[in-house]
Amino acid sequence: MSHQFKVGQRVRYLQRSLVRDNGAYEITRLMPAAEDAAPQYRVRSGAGQERAAREHELEPLTEAAAVPAE
């Protein structure tokens, strides 16, 4: 299975209960697939927090979603 996201792409981390920064991350590295063949990524938040994430835990972040509503 190939990676859906590219290095530098902004994504939203979908596991909200574990995220304190609205879920916005940037892909910093493509990682080998997990045991279940799911592509994995290294991602970094705007606050500098890094973590590993599986592809099904991410969705593309649109510019409109990146700007908080007033």
Buried (B, 14 or more C-beta within 10 A) or exposed (E): EEBBBEEEBBBBBEEEEEBEEBBBBBBEEBEEBEEEEEBBBBBBBEEEEEBEBBBEBBBEBEEEBEEEEE
